[in-house]
Amino acid sequence: MKKTYKIDVDCANCANKMEEAANKTAGVKNAVVNFMTLKMNVEFEEGAAPKEVMQEVLKNCKKVECGWMKLVEF
């Protein structure tokens, strides 16, 4: 399953850190952050619950992101 989320992030470096953190989160098969469009595309592993996985992604991103950040599902 794939989902797209709107992100609110301050800089391209922070977006890169968010992408790395998301890809290290259990249940995420692949995550791509596009700073120019302020979107995160997430592909979930088979059987993963997107809502729970994204709660962990948000926690992990907050650990590495250098400014204020939020995720909103499209």
Kinemage of the C-alpha trace (Angstrom):
@kinemage 1
@onewidth
@group {chain A} dominant
@subgroup {mainchain}
@vectorlist {calphas} color= white
{ca met a 1} P 0.000 0.000 0.000
{ca lys a 2} L 1.231 3.480 -0.857
{ca lys a 3} L 0.140 6.777 0.682
{ca thr a 4} L 1.132 10.406 0.205
{ca tyr a 5} L 1.482 12.876 3.060
{ca lys a 6} L 1.876 16.644 3.050
{ca ile a 7} L 4.857 17.719 5.116
{ca asp a 8} L 5.747 21.046 6.632
{ca val a 9} L 9.516 21.262 6.827
{ca asp a 10} L 11.933 24.207 6.776
{ca cys a 11} L 14.901 23.069 4.668
{ca ala a 12} L 16.108 20.483 2.168
{ca asn a 13} L 18.604 19.044 4.659
{ca cys a 14} L 15.797 18.431 7.135
{ca ala a 15} L 13.759 16.742 4.387
{ca asn a 16} L 16.697 14.398 3.689
{ca lys a 17} L 16.981 13.544 7.381
{ca met a 18} L 13.239 12.853 7.501
{ca glu a 19} L 13.500 10.512 4.517
{ca glu a 20} L 16.339 8.572 6.150
{ca ala a 21} L 14.432 8.311 9.437
{ca ala a 22} L 11.241 7.184 7.695
{ca asn a 23} L 13.084 4.493 5.745
{ca lys a 24} L 14.539 3.110 8.997
{ca thr a 25} L 11.061 2.771 10.559
{ca ala a 26} L 9.619 -0.730 10.900
{ca gly a 27} L 6.722 -1.260 8.485
{ca val a 28} L 8.048 1.158 5.863
{ca lys a 29} L 9.147 -0.504 2.623
{ca asn a 30} L 10.182 2.759 0.975
{ca ala a 31} L 9.789 6.460 1.748
{ca val a 32} L 10.624 9.383 -0.516
{ca val a 33} L 10.512 13.013 0.609
{ca asn a 34} L 10.282 15.789 -1.971
{ca phe a 35} L 11.217 19.124 -0.423
{ca met a 36} L 10.091 21.118 -3.484
{ca thr a 37} L 6.525 19.754 -3.352
{ca leu a 38} L 6.526 19.287 0.456
{ca lys a 39} L 5.296 15.704 0.134
{ca met a 40} L 6.327 12.347 1.546
{ca asn a 41} L 5.399 9.229 -0.414
{ca val a 42} L 5.386 6.109 1.728
{ca glu a 43} L 5.108 2.497 0.608
{ca phe a 44} L 4.232 0.195 3.490
{ca glu a 45} L 5.370 -3.381 3.991
{ca glu a 46} L 2.827 -6.156 3.472
{ca gly a 47} L 0.510 -6.432 6.486
{ca ala a 48} L 1.658 -3.163 8.080
{ca ala a 49} L -0.975 -0.852 9.584
{ca pro a 50} L -0.318 2.567 7.978
{ca lys a 51} L -1.736 4.613 10.855
{ca glu a 52} L 0.454 2.939 13.475
{ca val a 53} L 3.520 2.950 11.223
{ca met a 54} L 3.098 6.663 10.507
{ca gln a 55} L 2.911 7.425 14.227
{ca glu a 56} L 6.360 5.836 14.527
{ca val a 57} L 7.591 7.666 11.404
{ca leu a 58} L 6.483 10.952 12.975
{ca lys a 59} L 8.336 10.139 16.225
{ca asn a 60} L 11.485 9.166 14.325
{ca cys a 61} L 11.353 12.259 12.118
{ca lys a 62} L 10.975 14.546 15.117
{ca lys a 63} L 14.218 13.093 16.508
{ca val a 64} L 16.235 14.198 13.462
{ca glu a 65} L 14.336 17.115 11.914
{ca cys a 66} L 15.940 20.497 12.655
{ca gly a 67} L 12.760 22.599 12.765
{ca trp a 68} L 9.044 22.195 13.202
{ca met a 69} L 7.445 19.341 11.232
{ca lys a 70} L 4.030 17.787 10.707
{ca leu a 71} L 2.504 15.145 8.425
{ca val a 72} L -0.976 15.351 6.895
{ca glu a 73} L -2.365 12.477 4.824
{ca phe a 74} L -3.834 13.342 1.410
